[in-house]
């Protein structure tokens, strides 16, 4: 990406890296879960959190890739605490198994980073018969968060440290359907548009964070929930679009963020003292950003919550 970019109120910009935005931050004693940690910004997020002393549990589909990531991190940071557990977010059974095994481990949970995602894939149903992008990007994370919330609450009370839930969204939420989320059309292949469906799932990420914030405040719990746009990054997310993938490979280095820059906002929201007490916000380039009217629609957020609860029963 271009080396020059304007800094925001946080002191960081689109060219800031994950290491830069967490410089001087001590995460010793904290435990985090990072989903989708075996590639792309998930791997960099894991590495930088581990560099800052955080014990990171990677939630991944590919355990072989996770093992390679862990070994690479340990070579660079011998003191790093990094573990891996199998997690397929498109399967409610897998999410429940992961949550059960994590709780059985007795580990605390200070930070939950819902990072994993798929983008603009062809129409496909999950094992639970839910459109794959909605199932993976939103519903799996919604269920995971709900199942781990009691553990986070317990950790927050015992450690006296604020818990943070970080949900990776995208600017693609701006290209969702005009009505925001087509609840009655999610599994309708005849009206399916892969990019609209992706945008819908990313809008759901923002609405999830917003409604979660409202509920956590209502409960008087010291846990924040925020969503973010990591930026346009040259990663394998584009694998389902040949033309886009080719374009990324040709000009990506010039106009897109690299992985170190792409993981910056996630690490900033997860660790930086500036974000303490901030909840229900949307971040971009390590600064609070504006979302759409749909992304701040409280009624739509409540409707999505109820709809999601019905799907995971």
C-alpha positions as CSV (number, residue, x, y, z in Angstrom):
1,X,0.0,0.0,0.0
2,X,1.1,3.6,-0.5
3,X,3.5,4.5,2.3
4,X,1.8,7.8,3.0
5,X,-1.6,8.1,4.6
6,X,-3.3,10.6,6.9
7,X,-3.4,9.7,10.6
8,X,-6.7,9.8,12.4
9,X,-7.4,10.9,16.0
10,X,-5.9,7.7,17.3
11,X,-2.5,8.6,15.8
12,X,-2.7,5.7,13.4
13,X,-3.6,5.4,9.7
14,X,-4.3,2.9,7.0
15,X,-0.6,2.3,6.6
16,X,0.0,1.5,10.3
17,X,0.9,-2.1,11.1
18,X,-0.4,-4.4,13.8
19,X,3.0,-4.2,15.6
20,X,2.9,-0.4,15.4
21,X,-0.6,0.0,16.9
22,X,0.2,-2.3,19.8
23,X,3.7,-1.0,20.5
24,X,4.3,-0.7,24.2
25,X,1.0,-2.6,25.1
26,X,1.5,-5.4,27.6
27,X,-1.0,-8.3,27.1
28,X,0.6,-10.6,29.7
29,X,-2.0,-12.5,31.6
30,X,-4.7,-12.1,28.9
31,X,-6.2,-15.0,26.9
32,X,-7.7,-14.6,23.5
33,X,-9.5,-16.7,20.9
34,X,-8.9,-15.8,17.3
35,X,-11.1,-17.6,14.7
36,X,-9.7,-18.2,11.2
37,X,-6.2,-17.9,12.6
38,X,-4.5,-20.3,10.2
39,X,-4.1,-17.8,7.3
40,X,-4.2,-14.1,6.3
41,X,-4.9,-11.4,8.9
42,X,-5.9,-14.1,11.4
43,X,-2.4,-15.5,11.5
44,X,-0.9,-12.0,11.8
45,X,-3.4,-11.1,14.6
46,X,-2.3,-14.3,16.4
47,X,1.4,-13.5,16.0
48,X,1.2,-9.9,17.2
49,X,-1.1,-10.7,20.2
50,X,1.4,-13.5,21.2
51,X,4.2,-11.0,20.7
52,X,2.5,-8.8,23.3
53,X,2.2,-11.6,25.8
54,X,-1.4,-12.7,25.1
55,X,-2.1,-16.5,25.3
56,X,-3.8,-17.1,22.0
57,X,-6.1,-20.0,21.2
58,X,-6.6,-20.4,17.4
59,X,-10.0,-21.6,16.3
60,X,-9.4,-23.2,12.9
61,X,-10.8,-25.6,10.4
62,X,-7.3,-26.7,9.1
63,X,-5.4,-28.1,12.1
64,X,-2.3,-28.9,9.9
65,X,-2.1,-25.3,8.8
66,X,-2.6,-24.2,12.4
67,X,0.3,-26.4,13.5
68,X,2.6,-24.7,10.9
69,X,1.5,-21.3,12.1
70,X,2.1,-22.1,15.7
71,X,5.6,-23.5,14.9
72,X,6.5,-20.4,12.9
73,X,5.4,-18.1,15.7
74,X,7.3,-20.1,18.3
75,X,10.5,-19.9,16.2
76,X,10.2,-16.1,16.2
77,X,8.8,-15.7,19.7
78,X,10.0,-18.7,21.9
79,X,8.0,-17.5,24.9
80,X,4.7,-17.3,22.9
81,X,1.7,-19.1,24.2
82,X,-0.3,-20.3,21.2
83,X,-2.7,-23.3,21.0
84,X,-5.0,-24.5,18.3
85,X,-8.5,-26.1,18.5
86,X,-10.6,-27.3,15.6
87,X,-13.5,-25.1,14.6
88,X,-15.8,-25.0,11.6
89,X,-18.0,-22.0,11.9
90,X,-20.4,-23.2,9.2
91,X,-21.4,-26.1,11.5
92,X,-23.3,-25.5,14.7
93,X,-22.2,-28.9,15.9
94,X,-18.5,-27.9,15.5
95,X,-19.1,-24.6,17.2
96,X,-20.7,-26.3,20.2
97,X,-17.9,-28.8,20.4
98,X,-15.3,-26.1,20.3
99,X,-17.0,-24.0,23.0
100,X,-17.5,-27.1,25.2
101,X,-13.8,-28.1,24.9
102,X,-12.6,-24.6,25.6
103,X,-14.7,-24.3,28.7
104,X,-13.5,-27.7,29.8
105,X,-9.9,-26.5,29.5
106,X,-10.5,-24.1,32.4
107,X,-8.8,-21.2,30.6
108,X,-10.0,-17.7,31.1
109,X,-11.2,-15.6,28.2
110,X,-10.5,-11.9,28.0
111,X,-10.7,-11.3,24.3
112,X,-12.8,-13.0,21.6
113,X,-11.9,-12.1,18.0
114,X,-14.4,-13.2,15.5
115,X,-12.2,-13.0,12.4
116,X,-12.9,-16.0,10.2
117,X,-14.8,-15.5,7.0
118,X,-15.5,-16.4,3.4
119,X,-16.2,-14.0,0.6
120,X,-18.5,-13.9,-2.5
121,X,-18.6,-17.7,-2.8
122,X,-21.1,-19.5,-5.1
123,X,-24.4,-20.5,-3.6
124,X,-24.1,-23.3,-1.1
125,X,-25.9,-24.5,2.0
126,X,-24.1,-25.3,5.2
127,X,-24.5,-28.6,7.1
128,X,-27.3,-26.9,8.9
129,X,-29.0,-25.9,5.6
130,X,-28.1,-22.2,6.0
131,X,-26.6,-20.1,3.1
132,X,-22.8,-20.6,3.6
133,X,-21.7,-16.9,3.9
134,X,-24.4,-16.1,6.4
135,X,-23.7,-19.3,8.3
136,X,-19.9,-18.8,8.4
137,X,-19.5,-15.1,8.7
138,X,-22.4,-14.4,11.1
139,X,-24.3,-17.3,12.5
140,X,-21.3,-19.4,13.6
141,X,-19.8,-16.4,15.3
142,X,-23.1,-15.4,16.9
143,X,-23.4,-18.9,18.4
144,X,-19.8,-19.0,19.5
145,X,-20.1,-15.7,21.2
146,X,-23.3,-16.7,23.0
147,X,-21.7,-20.0,24.2
148,X,-18.6,-18.3,25.5
149,X,-20.2,-15.2,27.1
150,X,-20.5,-16.7,30.6
151,X,-16.8,-17.6,30.5
152,X,-16.0,-14.0,29.5
153,X,-18.2,-12.6,32.2
154,X,-16.5,-14.9,34.8
155,X,-13.1,-13.8,33.6
156,X,-14.0,-10.2,33.7
157,X,-15.2,-10.4,37.3
158,X,-12.3,-12.4,38.6
159,X,-9.5,-10.5,36.7
160,X,-11.1,-7.0,37.1
161,X,-10.0,-6.5,33.5
162,X,-12.4,-5.4,30.8
163,X,-13.4,-8.1,28.3
164,X,-13.4,-7.3,24.6
165,X,-15.3,-8.9,21.7
166,X,-14.0,-7.9,18.3
167,X,-16.0,-8.7,15.2
168,X,-14.3,-8.4,11.8
169,X,-16.8,-6.9,9.3
170,X,-16.1,-5.2,6.0
171,X,-17.0,-2.1,3.9
172,X,-18.9,-4.6,1.8
173,X,-21.7,-4.1,4.3
174,X,-22.5,-0.9,2.4
175,X,-23.5,-3.1,-0.6
176,X,-26.0,-5.3,1.2
177,X,-29.6,-5.5,0.0
178,X,-31.7,-2.2,0.1
179,X,-33.7,-3.6,3.0
180,X,-30.4,-4.5,4.8
181,X,-31.0,-8.2,5.5
182,X,-33.4,-10.4,3.5
183,X,-34.4,-12.7,6.3
184,X,-37.0,-14.5,4.2
185,X,-34.6,-14.9,1.2
186,X,-31.3,-16.1,2.9
187,X,-31.7,-19.7,1.6
188,X,-33.3,-18.7,-1.7
189,X,-30.9,-19.7,-4.5
190,X,-33.1,-18.2,-7.3
191,X,-32.5,-14.7,-5.9
192,X,-28.9,-15.3,-4.8
193,X,-26.2,-12.8,-5.6
194,X,-22.9,-13.7,-4.1
195,X,-21.6,-10.2,-3.5
196,X,-25.0,-9.0,-2.0
197,X,-25.0,-12.1,0.2
198,X,-21.5,-11.3,1.4
199,X,-22.5,-7.7,2.1
200,X,-25.5,-8.9,4.0
201,X,-23.3,-11.2,6.2
202,X,-20.9,-8.3,6.9
203,X,-23.8,-6.0,7.8
204,X,-24.9,-8.7,10.2
205,X,-21.5,-8.6,11.9
206,X,-22.0,-4.9,12.7
207,X,-25.5,-5.3,13.9
208,X,-24.4,-8.2,16.1
209,X,-21.8,-6.1,17.8
210,X,-24.3,-3.2,18.3
211,X,-27.1,-5.4,19.8
212,X,-24.5,-7.3,21.9
213,X,-23.3,-3.9,23.3
214,X,-26.9,-3.0,24.2
215,X,-27.4,-6.3,26.1
216,X,-24.1,-6.2,27.8
217,X,-24.7,-2.6,29.1
218,X,-28.2,-3.7,30.2
219,X,-26.5,-6.5,32.2
220,X,-24.0,-4.2,33.7
221,X,-21.1,-6.3,32.4
222,X,-17.7,-4.8,31.8
223,X,-17.3,-6.3,28.3
224,X,-17.2,-4.3,25.1
225,X,-18.2,-5.3,21.6
226,X,-17.0,-3.6,18.4
227,X,-16.9,-4.3,14.7
228,X,-14.3,-3.2,12.2
229,X,-13.2,-3.0,8.6
230,X,-9.7,-4.4,8.2
231,X,-9.2,-2.7,4.8
232,X,-8.8,-4.1,1.3
233,X,-6.1,-6.7,1.7
234,X,-4.3,-9.0,-0.7
235,X,-5.3,-12.4,0.8
236,X,-6.9,-15.6,-0.4
237,X,-10.4,-14.2,0.4
238,X,-10.6,-13.4,-3.3
239,X,-10.2,-17.1,-4.4
240,X,-13.8,-17.5,-5.5
241,X,-13.5,-14.7,-8.0
242,X,-11.0,-15.4,-10.8
243,X,-11.0,-11.9,-12.3
244,X,-10.7,-10.2,-8.9
245,X,-8.0,-12.7,-7.8
246,X,-6.0,-11.9,-10.9
247,X,-6.3,-8.2,-10.4
248,X,-5.2,-8.5,-6.8
249,X,-2.1,-10.5,-7.8
250,X,-1.2,-7.8,-10.4
251,X,-1.8,-4.5,-8.6
252,X,-2.4,-5.6,-5.0
253,X,1.0,-4.5,-3.7
254,X,0.4,-1.0,-5.0
255,X,-3.1,-0.2,-3.7
256,X,-4.1,-2.8,-1.2
257,X,-2.9,-3.3,2.4
258,X,-0.4,-6.0,3.2
259,X,-1.3,-8.5,5.9
260,X,0.6,-6.6,8.6
261,X,-1.5,-3.5,7.9
262,X,-4.7,-5.6,7.5
263,X,-4.4,-7.0,11.0
264,X,-3.7,-3.5,12.6
265,X,-7.3,-2.5,13.3
266,X,-8.2,-5.8,14.8
267,X,-5.2,-5.7,17.1
268,X,-5.9,-2.1,18.0
269,X,-9.5,-2.7,19.0
270,X,-8.5,-5.9,20.9
271,X,-5.6,-4.4,22.9
272,X,-5.1,-0.7,22.8
273,X,-5.9,1.4,26.0
274,X,-7.5,4.0,23.8
275,X,-10.4,1.6,23.1
276,X,-11.1,0.9,26.8
277,X,-14.8,1.5,27.5
278,X,-15.7,2.1,23.9
279,X,-18.5,-0.3,22.7
280,X,-20.9,-0.6,19.8
281,X,-18.6,1.3,17.4
282,X,-17.4,0.5,13.9
283,X,-13.6,1.0,13.3
284,X,-11.5,1.4,10.2
285,X,-7.8,2.2,9.9
286,X,-7.6,2.0,13.7
287,X,-10.0,4.8,14.2
288,X,-13.8,5.1,14.8
289,X,-15.6,5.3,11.5
290,X,-19.1,5.9,10.2
291,X,-21.3,3.1,9.1
292,X,-24.5,3.2,7.1
293,X,-28.0,4.0,8.4
294,X,-28.6,0.2,8.2
295,X,-25.5,-0.5,10.2
296,X,-26.8,1.7,13.0
297,X,-30.4,0.5,12.8
298,X,-31.3,-0.7,16.4
299,X,-34.5,-2.3,15.3
300,X,-32.8,-4.2,12.5
301,X,-30.2,-5.4,15.0
302,X,-32.9,-6.7,17.4
303,X,-34.6,-8.4,14.5
304,X,-31.3,-10.1,13.5
305,X,-30.7,-11.2,17.0
306,X,-34.1,-12.9,17.3
307,X,-33.8,-14.4,13.9
308,X,-30.3,-15.8,14.7
309,X,-31.5,-17.2,18.1
310,X,-34.2,-19.1,16.3
311,X,-31.7,-20.6,13.9
312,X,-29.3,-21.9,16.6
313,X,-32.0,-23.5,18.8
